[in-house]
Every structure is written in structure tokens, then in C-alpha cells.
Amino acid sequence: MSVLERAPEGEEEHSESAVPRAPWWHQITTPQVVIIGLVVLYTTYFTQRSLNIHHALGTASYDSALYDQGVWLLSRGETPFVTLMGRNLFGDHTSFILVFLVPFYWLWPSAGVLFFAQSAAIGAGALPVFLVGRTRLRSEWLALVPAAAYLLHPAVGHTNLENFHPDAFLGVFVGGALWAALDRRWKTYLVFLLLALSVKEDASLVLVPLGIWVAVKRDRRIGLATVAGCIAFMAFAMFVVMRGLIGVPTRNTWRFPFSEQDDSTIGAALRVVAKTFTDPKAVWDHLTADNRPWYLVQMTAPFAWLFFRKPWVAAISALVLFTNILSTFWYQYQIDFHYGLVAVPALSIGTVCAIAAMRDEFVVNSITVPVRSVAVGLVGVAALLTSFLWAPVPWGRTPLFYGQPNNPWANSAREIIELVPEDAVVAAHYRITPHIAHRTEIYQFPVPFRSVLYGPNGIVDGPRIPDRAERVEFIVLPIPGAGPTSFPAEDWAVVSPAFDLVEANDFWALYARDPDTPLPE
């Protein structure tokens, strides 16, 4: 009996003693091999592209080097205070999932661990879509199409190439939780739910709607427990962990529209609610400004909008999509960044459920139309078309940066980096920090001589940090006017009298602190 067949009601399957069970490898089907192959191919392709971009100096302090430094510190048993941003790794976001990468840093202390883990986690997000599809579409071949559509979604590919973000794990964890809930696999559901919560404090924006769906459609007790547990964890993460580490429950209050500088998180949210009733036109104007509706079109078009046939599963993503277009932060409502990934699992699986609600076929003028197969085909066409239009794929029109690791700019940087002692305190250009982040103190120049995106509140432009500035032993900067990067000339002009040139090439220079010369004020 195949994995898709069940014994007719009232009948029992033959006992194992009567019919020997075939070895597990004999039960593997061709579609299963294909989906695993697609995931492996996706992981390999995007890991290699990510590494090429990294070695070509295409990554930065935010958001590559800071995670590399934080996980490296954890792997050495040290407090993960990330000097690149001036706060504890878990005070920035409660991304406890990163602890699972620590053992890999014991064996391979490299940023490559981050990029491989990111690609593998995103690629694995296609598996829950396939599992839901093979059950509800009653065909593993048909299930391959929505699973492939997940991998081709523009938000998925762009997330994979946007430095590194723990959010990448939400693709497989949210998808896994939804698959388990659909099939009432409650122990598996709990595992995926806990894993999703460990990714980030705001994962509840998709998990609370999931809990509501579970309460309405599957099990009221489990659903309500999900909602209560996720809200409680989000409150604990923000008001206990993050506030305890950085003094505030979140640094992102400024992303709420209509908020004021001294608003708390709850205050900023309440101000939006109040504005909705007192000035709904202002809220509507905000939600429709700056091409925000186009973002929603791009997020949903890869599924040919078929999820509207039965929208309740896809609607689990609605709160995430709404908060993205509500935000004043431009990146949140652009498909090129990681904020959209968490919405893709529910849209994908919701599309499968909607297609499953259609008739198998109907007859028109003696012609049998396979409705589900046609619907799946539409999803395939939509996925290919939207990947061509907006995704970072080889056949698409989106300009691609593959990275050339051995370009002269990168090679000359490596020549300079080799001269920096492993235990030295360094301030470096943001393209250099991802390659020398394995140290307890490293700063993105002009920090600590001037605070830029630094500290618990992420100060955009602040004063010098005297105690840290005095400890800097080396500075790595680009040669002015050489290479495709900016040069902080004014900041360098202030501190340069206290540093001596050690080595320079066509693109980069290394400076060492002169102990006999005080730092200029």
C-alpha cells in the first residue's frame, strides 16, 4: 500500500507477519527524489552564491559580521556582546535558534556555517508544502509544483542573498507547524512551534494567527493555548530578555506610523489604533502610499491568487503582510528583503488547500477538464513568470550580483587582513568587518571614535566612546577614491594623527596606533 492509500473503512490491513514490510528505500517514490533533489540543488546554488558574494566583499557588518561575531563568541563560551553594534546578540533580537549553530562553529568557525544554514533552512521550507500537497491533492507529482513555487518565490530568493538573517529558519518552522496542524500531529506541531518562537520575538505575528486558525478549524484547546503561549513568550522576550539586556523592549518603535519619539511599544501601537478611528483617511493614505499595494501584489501573484478560493489558511499570513505595509521602514514593504519570507509558507500551503477544495474534474461538451491539475498548472506558470520578473534567478530579469571572490579589490583586502593580529582590537570598514569578526572587540569605523548605528538604542550619530576608542590598536580603511566603496574621510582626518601607516596597496591600508600620540579631541 502506497503512502497515499488508506485501507477502506471497515477493513483492516494485513498484519506485518502476514505481509512482510518492504525496506524503507523500496517505498521511496520518484517525486520524493525530485523534491529532495530540488532542495539540495537550491541549497547548493544559493550557498555558493552567498559565499561568492561574501568573499567578493559583498557582505557587511549589518547583517553578516554581527551574527558571525555573536555566534563565534558563544562558541568560545563568552558573553555574546557584539561590539559591531554595541549590544548583546539576544538583546537585538531573541534569536535563540543561533545557539544550535554553536557546535558547528566548534568544528568550522566560519561565516560559511551561517550561509549554508540559511540556504538549507530556506530550501527545506519546500518540504512542508510538498507534504501537505501530496495528501490533499492526492498526487505527489502535483505536490511538486507548489513546493517548487515556494522555492521560486521572489521573497524567498532575495532573503537568501540578503547577508544573513535568522528569519530564514521561519520558512521551514512555520511551514512545518502548519503541516502538523492540518494533519493533527500535535507533538510535531509543538516542536515546530517552539522552534519558530526561538527564531525571533516577533514570530508571534504569524504564530498567533496560526493558533486562531487551529482553535477554529482543528482543536479549540490547542489553538487557544497556542495564542496564549505565543503572546506570553513575545512579552517575556521583549519585556524581560530584551529590556534586561538593552534597557528597552524593542528599538523599533519608530517604525510605527503616527508615533512620537517618547512612545512606548504599546503606546505607539495604541496611537495607530486611535488614528484608525479618529482619522481613517490618514491611515488609508499611509497604507496606500509609496507603492505599498504593489508589494502585496508581488507577494501573492506567484500563487495566481488561487488561495482566495478557500482563504483561511493563507490568511494566517495577513497580520505579517499588514504590519509590513504599516511600517514606516521602507525595507519592510519591499520584496527584496527578508521581511516577506515569513508570509510565504501560509500563502503556499493555503494555495494547496484552496486547490484541494476544488472538484477533481468537470465535463464540458463531453470534454473532461481536470480542474485540480489545471489549477496546479496555473500556479506553476505564475511561479515561473513572477520569478522571471522579480526573483534573483539565472533566467530572470533582475540584475544579479554573483560575486567574483578573486577580484583585485577583494584580493588586496585579504593581503591587508593577514597582517592584523588575531587578538587585536580593530576598527575597520564595513566591507572588511565580516572577514575579521572572530575577536572580542571589533568595530565598524568610525565607531568607536564616533557612534554610528551603535549602542542599545542604535544611535545613528553620537559622540565618541572614550574607553573603547583608546583600546583600538589597528584600523583598516580603503584608499580614498580607490575601489567601489565610500570612504569616511572626515572621521579619519580627526583620528589619523594617532595612527601610523603599516601597509598599503592599491585599494586598502592598515594603520597601527602610535602609543606616544594621544587621540585628538
N, C-alpha and C positions, 0 to 999 in steps of 0.2 A: 504494500500500500504506500503510495507516494506521500510526500509531506503535505500535499494539498487535499488529499482524500480523507474522508472520515467514514467510519462504519455506519451503515444505515441505522436509523433509530430503531431500537428494539433488538438489534443484532449485536453480537459480541465478536470481537476479533479473535482469531485463533491464538491460543496460548503460545508463548515462546518455545515451550517444549515441543509443541506440535509442528510449528513452522520456525525453523532457525532464523534468527535475525541476521540480516546481511551486514557485513562490516560497514562502518560509517562512511568509508570512502566510496563504497558502491552506491550510496544514497546521494552523492553529490551530483547535481544537475548542471547542464551546460549554462543556463542563466546564472546560477550561483557562481560558476567560474568566471563568467563575464563580469558580474558586479564586483567581485573581488579584484579582478584584473583592472577594472576602471578605477577603483580606489587606489590600488598600487600605482597605476600609471599617473593618476592625479597627484598622489603624494610625491612620487619621484620627480615629476616635472616641476611642481611648484617648490619643492625643497631645493632643487638645483637652481632654479631661477632666483629664489631668495638668497641662497648662498652667493651666487654670482653678483647680485646687486650689493650684498654686504661687502664682499671682497673688492668690489669696484668703488668702495667708499660711498655707496648709495644709502646706507643706513645712518642713523643719527642718535644723539643722546636720548631724545624723546622720539620713538618709544622702543628703542632697541637696547642701548647701553645700560639704561637704568634697570631693566629687568635682568640683564646679564650680570651686572654688579650685585643686585639683590640676591639672586639665586646662588651666585658664587659665594657670597658671604654666608648664606645659610648652609651651604655645603661644607664650609670651614668651621661651623659651629659658632659663628659670630652673629651679633645682632644685625639684622638687615637694614641698617640705616644707610640709605642710598644718598651719598654725598652729591651725586649728579643732580638731585632735585631737592636735597635738604630736608628729607623726611623719611620716616620708616616706610619700608616697602608696603606693609599692610595698613599703614595709615593713609596712603594714597588711595588704595582700593583693597578690600578684604579678599584678595585673590589667593586664598589658601591652597588652591589647586597647584600652585607653583611648588609647594613642598614636595609633591610627587616627582618633580624633576630633579630634586637634590641628589638621589642615588646615581643618576646618570652623570651628574657633574663630578661625582667621585671618580668615575671611570673616564669620562670625556669632558673635562672642564672647558667647554667651548660654546660660543653662541650658536653653533650648528645644532646643538641639542634643542634650543628654542625653536629654530626654524623648522627642523624636522618634526618636532612635536606639534607645532602649529599646523603644518600641512597634513600630517597624519590625522589629527583631530578633525580638521575641516573635511577631509576626504571621507573619514568614517561616518560623517553625518548623512551620507547617502544610504547607509545600511538600514537605519530605521525606516526610511522611505520605502526601500525595497521590501522590507519585511511586512509593512502594512499593505503594500501593493499586491504582494503575492497572495495574501489572504483574502483581501476584499475584491480584487479584480479577478481572482481565481486563475491567475496565469502569471508565472514568473517572467515570461517574456514581456508581457505588458508592463509588469512592475519595473522592468529595467528603464523604461522611458522616463517616468517621473523621478527616479533615482538619478538618472543622468541629467535631467533638468535641474535638479538641485545643484549638481557639480558645476553646471554651466551658468548658473545664476550670476549676474554681474557683481552683486554684493558679496558673494562667496569668494570669487577670484580676487577682487580688489582687497578684501580683508586679508587674504593670504600674502599679498605683496606690500602691505602697509606696515613695514617694520615688524614688530611682534606685539600681539595683544592677547592676554588670557581669554578674552571674549571668544576666541576661536574654538574653545572647548564647548561652548554652549550649543554649537551646531549639533554635535552628537549627543550631548547630555539631554537637551530639551527634546530632541527627536526621539531619543530612547525612552524618556519618561512618557511621552505621548503615545508611542507604540505600546508600551507596557500598560498604560491606562486603557487604551482601546481594547486590548485583549484581556483586561482584568488580571494582569500579572502583578499583583500588588507588592510583593517583595522586590521584584525587579524595579518597579515604579519607585519605591522608596530609595533604592540605591542610586538611580539616576537623578532623583530629586535632590538628594543630599550632595551629589557631585555637582549638580548645576548651582546649588547655593554656594558651594565652595569657590566658584569661579569669580563672583563679584557680588557686592551687596545689592546692586540694582537688578540682579537676575529675577527678583521677585516681580518685576514689571511684566514678565511673561509667565512666571510660575503661579502667581495669584490668579490670573485669568484661567490658567490650566486647572487650578483647583476648583474654580467656579464651574467649569465645564464638567469636571469629574463629579461634583456634587449634583449637578442637574442630570447628567446623562449616564452616570455609572453607579457611584456609591456616595450617598449624601454624607455619611460619617467621614469617609476618607477624604472627600473633597473639602469639607469644612475644616478638617484637621490640616489639610494642605494649605488652605488660605491662612488660617491662624498661625501655623508654624512658619510660613514664609514671611508674613508680616512681622512676627516676633523676631525672626532671625535678622531681617533687614533693620529693625530697630536696634537690636543688640549690636550688629556690625557697625552701624553709623554712630549711635549714641553712647556706646560703651567702648568698642575697639578703636574706631577711628578718632572719636573725641579724646579717648585716653592717650592716643599716640601723637595726635597733631593739634589737639585743642579744640577742634570743630568737627561736627558730624559729617560735613561734606564741604568741599571747596567750590562746589558748582552752583551755588545759589544764584549767581549772576546769570545763569542760563535761563532762568525763569523770566518770561516777559512781564512787564509792568511792575517788576520788583524794585525795591530800593536798596541802597548799599548796606543798610544795617538789618535787613530782613533775615530771619532765621529760615531754615529749610521749610518748616511748617508755615511760617508767616508768608514766605514767597508763594507757596502753593495756594494758600488761602486767598492771597491777593488776586491770583488768576481766577479762582472760583468767583470771588466777588465781582471781578471785572466782567465775567460772563453774564451776570445778571444785571449789572448797572450800565454796562456799555458793550453789548454783544457785537455791535458793528466793529468796534476796535479789535475784539478778539477774532472776528471773521476776517478782517483786513490783514491781521497778523498771520493767520493760518493760510491765507491765500497769497501772501507776498513772497517775493524772491523765489519764484518757481517751486514753492513747496508742493503744490498739487502734482507737478511733473515728477517729483521724487516718488510719490505714491504710484503713479503710472509705471515708472521704471521698476519698482519693487514687485508689482503684481502682474505686469504684462508677460513675464516668462511662463506663466501658467494659463495664459489665454483667458484669464478671468473665469475659468470654469468652476472655481470654488464657490461662486455665487449660487450655483445650483443647490448646494447644501452648505451654507457658510459657517456653521457653528464651530467647526474645528479650526478653520482658517482664522476665525475671529479671535482666537487666542492671541494672535499677533497684533491685534488692533491697538492695545494700550501702548505697546512699544512704538508702533508707527506713529501714533498720536503724539507721544512725548518727543519723538524725533522732530516732527514738524512744528511742535510747540516751542521747542528750544530756540534761543537766540543765537546759539552756536552754529555757524554755517556748516561745519563739517557733519553735524548730525543729520541733516536732510540732504546729503549728497550720497549718491550710490557708490562713490569711490572710496568710502571709508567704512570702518568696521562696525558702525552703529546699526547697520541694517541686518547684519548676519543673523542676529537672534530671532528675527521675524521670519526667516526663511523656512525653518523646519515646520512650523504650523501651516504656513502657506502651502508647502509641498504636500504634506500629509493631508491637509484639508482638501486639496485638489483631488487626491486619490479617493478620499471618502465621498466627495461630490460625484465623481465619475462612477463609483460603485453604486450610487443611488439611482443611476440611470438604468433603463432597460438594457438587457443584453443586445437586443436587436428589434427591428420592426420591419414590416413589409410594405413597400410602396410599389404599386403596379407590378406585382409579382416579383419585385426585386427585394431581396433581403439586405437590409442595411445593418451592419454590426456596430451598434451605437457606441458601445464602450471602446471598441478598437478605434473608431473614428475620433472619439474624444481624446484618447491617448495619443493618437497621431497628431491632433491639433496642439497638444502640449509639446510634443517633440518639435514640431515646426516653430512654435512660439519660442521655445528654448533656444533653438539654433539661430533664429532671427535676432532675438534680443542679445544673444552672446556676440553676434556679429556687430550689433550696434553699440553695445556698451561694455562688454566684458573684456578683460585682458587676456584674450586667447589668440593663438597664432593666425587664425583665419579672420579675426575681427578688424574693424577699422580704428579701434582705439590705439593710439601710439603706444608702443611697448618699449620699456627700458629693460633690456635683458641684463645689462651689466657686462663689462669686459674686465675681469679681475686683474689682468696683466696690463692695463692701460698705464701710460707713463705717470699719470697723476697718482695712481694707487701704488705702483711700484716704488716711486720716490718716497711716498709716505711710509712704506714698510722699512725702507732704509733708515729713516729717521727714528721710527718706533723702536727698532732694535737697539738703539743707543740709550733708551730710557731704562734705568734700573727697575727691576720688578717690584721693589718695595718702596719706590719713591712716591712722594706726593706730587701730583701733576695737575696742571690746568691745561686744557687742550681745546682745539677747535672741535665743533660738534660732529664733524665727519671723522675725527680721529678717535674720540672717546669710545666708540663701540669696539675698538681694536686694542684698547689698553684698560678695559674696565675691571679687570681682575686684581683689584687692590682696594684697601680700606678707605683711601682718600683719593678721589679724582673729581675734578670739577670741569664744567663746561665754561671755558673762558668767555666773558670776563669775570665770571664767578671764580673766586670769592672777592676779587678786587672791586666788583660791583655786583649787586644782587639782581639777577635776571632770571625769571621763572624759577625762583628758589625759595625754599622755606615752607613751613606748614601751610601758609596761605598762598604759595606760588607767586611771590612778589614779582611783578613784571619789571619794575625798575626801582631798585632800592640802593641803600648805602653799602659800603664796604663791610665785610665781616672780618674784623681785625685779627682775631685769634687764628682763623683759618688762613687768611692771606699770608700771615707770617710763616706758615708751615709749608707753603708751596716751594718745591725745590726745582721743578722744571716746567717749562711752558712750550707747547708745540703749536705753531701757528703757520698758516700759509704765507708764502712770499706775496707781498702786495701786488695785485694785478696779474698774478700767475694762477692758472687753473680756474675751473668753473665754480668758484665759491666766493662768498663775501669775506671781507677782512675787517675785524673790529679795530680799525686804525686809531680811533680816539682813545679807547681804553688802553691800547698798547702804548701809545705815546705817554700816558701817565705813569705806567709802571716800568717801562723799558729801562730807565736808568739803573734799576736794581738788578738787572739780569744781563748776563754775558752770552754772546753767541757761541754755541758749542759746535754746531754743524748746520750746513745749509746745502740744498741742491736747487734744482730748477723750480721746484714747487713748494717745498716745506723747509721750515727752520726750527731748530731746537735751541732753547735758551736755558741757562742754568742760573740759579740765584747766586748773586755775589753777597757773601755773608758780611762783608765790610761796608756795604752800602744800604742804608735804611730805605724802606719803601717810601716813595714820595706821598705826600698827603693828597 
